[in-house]
Amino acid sequence: PSQVGNLLGLFDVSQIEVLRGPQGTLFGRNTIAGAVLYSTVKPDDNFSGYASGQIGDYGRRLVNGVVNIPLSDTLAVRAGGQYSHMGGYVHDQLNNIDRGSDTTKQGRIRIRFTPTDKLTLDVKGDILDQHGNGRALEIGAVNPLAQFVGIAAGLAGPFGPPVGAGEHRPVDGRYLTTRNYQ
């Protein structure tokens, strides 16, 4: 299992288990509500593979593929990869980009070595490269009676939190207004 597996689109999965209730004894103290375990397909002695793709709105593309190669009677390799991209869907007028885009590339290789009937060695490696450009957030209205708006405008200024690489978003009357509040 992978720590970021719940964030990814899973591929080449052979089994999914849902364990209810606290699982701290087996999986650590942060599993008070249960655990979801998934297992990927193991290499076998048949040459096989597959590829699939999807397209959708906002530049969404998803491509994945897997190949299983038996190298000998005792050694087999299974390799797979997935590419996922989704363009942004909320336009940031200040920086002139579309927020909410995400690009993920991931790969997996599994090697199974079975030198005897009583010994099997399985090795698995995963790699992940994920890039996004921030949360897609749009402020629809601001409550003019909320005192936090004035405090935020006074404190943010040039010392506000960075939005992205080298970006700063001022919180003042240009971008935070009370005119649409109802």
matplotlib code that plots the C-alpha trace (Angstrom):
import matplotlib.pyplot as plt

x = [0.0, 1.0, 0.6, -0.7, -2.7, -6.0, -5.1, -4.3, -6.3, -5.4, -4.5, -3.6, -5.4, -6.2, -8.0, -9.4, -10.2, -12.1, -11.4, -13.9, -13.2, -9.9, -6.9, -4.2, -2.6, -1.8, -1.5, -0.6, -2.5, -4.0, -6.4, -9.2, -12.0, -10.6, -8.3, -8.6, -6.0, -5.4, -3.2, -1.7, -1.5, 1.6, 3.8, 3.1, 4.4, 2.1, 3.0, 0.2, -0.7, -3.3, -3.6, -6.5, -7.3, -10.0, -10.6, -13.0, -13.9, -11.3, -8.5, -8.9, -6.7, -6.0, -3.8, -2.5, -0.9, 0.7, 2.9, 3.7, 6.9, 8.1, 11.9, 12.4, 10.7, 11.7, 11.7, 8.8, 8.5, 5.3, 5.6, 2.9, 2.4, -0.4, -0.6, -3.4, -4.0, -6.8, -6.8, -7.9, -11.5, -11.5, -9.8, -7.5, -7.7, -4.9, -2.3, -4.1, -4.0, -6.6, -6.5, -7.2, -5.1, -3.3, -0.8, 0.2, 2.6, 3.2, 4.9, 5.2, 7.4, 7.1, 9.6, 8.9, 11.7, 10.8, 14.0, 12.4, 8.9, 9.3, 10.9, 9.3, 10.9, 8.6, 10.0, 7.9, 8.8, 6.5, 7.3, 5.0, 5.4, 2.5, 2.2, -0.7, -1.2, -3.2, -6.7, -9.6, -11.2, -13.6, -14.9, -18.5, -19.3, -17.9, -19.9, -19.4, -20.2, -17.5, -14.6, -12.1, -12.3, -10.7, -8.1, -7.1, -6.8, -4.7, -2.4, -1.9, -0.4, 3.1, 3.5, 0.6, 1.0, 2.5, 0.0, 2.5, 6.1, 6.9, 3.2, 1.6, -2.1, -3.0, -6.1, -7.5, -10.4, -9.3, -9.9, -12.0, -15.2, -18.5, -20.6, -22.2, -23.1, -26.8]
y = [0.0, 3.6, 6.5, 8.7, 5.9, 7.5, 10.6, 8.8, 7.1, 3.5, 1.2, -2.5, -3.4, -7.0, -6.6, -4.0, -4.6, -2.3, -2.9, -1.3, 0.1, 0.9, -0.8, 0.7, -2.6, -3.5, -0.1, 2.5, 5.0, 7.1, 4.4, 5.0, 4.8, 1.8, 1.2, 0.6, -1.9, -2.4, -5.0, -4.6, -7.5, -9.6, -10.7, -14.2, -16.5, -15.2, -12.4, -9.9, -6.2, -3.6, 0.1, 2.5, 6.2, 8.8, 12.4, 14.9, 18.5, 21.1, 19.4, 16.1, 13.3, 9.9, 7.3, 4.1, 0.9, -2.3, -5.0, -8.4, -10.1, -13.5, -13.4, -17.0, -19.9, -18.3, -14.5, -12.2, -8.5, -6.3, -2.6, 0.0, 3.7, 6.3, 9.9, 12.2, 15.8, 18.2, 21.9, 24.6, 25.5, 28.8, 31.8, 33.8, 37.3, 38.7, 36.2, 35.4, 31.6, 28.9, 27.5, 23.9, 22.2, 19.0, 16.8, 13.4, 10.9, 7.6, 4.4, 1.0, -2.0, -5.4, -8.2, -11.8, -14.2, -17.8, -19.9, -22.8, -24.0, -22.8, -19.4, -16.4, -13.0, -10.0, -6.5, -3.5, 0.1, 3.1, 6.6, 9.6, 13.1, 15.5, 19.2, 21.5, 25.3, 25.9, 25.4, 26.6, 29.1, 31.9, 34.4, 35.2, 37.8, 39.2, 40.1, 43.8, 43.3, 40.7, 42.3, 39.8, 41.4, 44.6, 42.8, 40.6, 43.6, 45.4, 42.5, 40.9, 43.7, 42.7, 40.2, 38.0, 34.3, 33.3, 31.9, 30.2, 30.5, 34.2, 35.2, 37.4, 38.2, 41.5, 41.5, 45.0, 46.8, 45.8, 42.1, 41.9, 43.9, 44.1, 45.4, 42.0, 40.9, 40.3]
z = [0.0, -0.7, 1.6, -1.2, -2.8, -1.8, -3.8, -7.0, -9.6, -8.9, -11.8, -12.2, -9.0, -8.2, -4.8, -2.5, 1.2, 3.5, 7.2, 9.5, 12.9, 14.6, 13.0, 15.2, 16.1, 12.5, 10.7, 13.3, 15.5, 12.7, 11.5, 14.0, 11.4, 9.6, 6.6, 2.9, 1.5, -2.2, -3.8, -7.3, -9.8, -9.3, -12.2, -13.6, -16.3, -19.1, -21.5, -21.3, -21.1, -21.7, -22.4, -22.0, -22.3, -21.5, -22.4, -21.0, -20.2, -19.1, -21.0, -19.0, -20.2, -18.6, -20.2, -18.5, -19.5, -18.1, -19.5, -17.9, -19.2, -18.1, -18.5, -17.5, -15.7, -12.4, -13.1, -14.2, -14.5, -14.5, -15.4, -15.7, -15.8, -15.7, -16.9, -15.8, -16.6, -15.9, -16.8, -14.4, -14.1, -12.1, -13.8, -11.6, -13.1, -10.9, -12.3, -15.5, -15.0, -14.5, -11.0, -10.1, -12.8, -11.9, -13.8, -12.3, -13.7, -11.9, -12.6, -11.0, -11.5, -9.8, -10.0, -8.9, -8.5, -7.6, -7.4, -5.6, -4.8, -1.2, -1.9, -3.7, -3.7, -4.6, -5.1, -6.0, -6.7, -7.2, -8.4, -8.5, -10.0, -9.3, -10.1, -9.6, -9.6, -6.5, -5.3, -7.4, -5.0, -5.9, -3.4, -4.3, -1.6, 1.6, 4.7, 5.3, 9.0, 9.6, 11.5, 10.1, 6.7, 8.0, 10.0, 7.1, 4.8, 7.3, 8.1, 4.7, 2.6, 1.2, 4.1, 3.0, 2.4, -1.0, -3.4, -5.8, -6.8, -6.3, -6.2, -3.5, -3.5, -1.8, 0.3, -0.2, -1.8, -5.3, -4.8, -1.6, -1.8, 0.0, -2.9, -3.8, -0.3, 0.4]

ax = plt.figure().add_subplot(projection="3d")
ax.plot(x, y, z, "-o")
ax.set_aspect("equal")
plt.show()
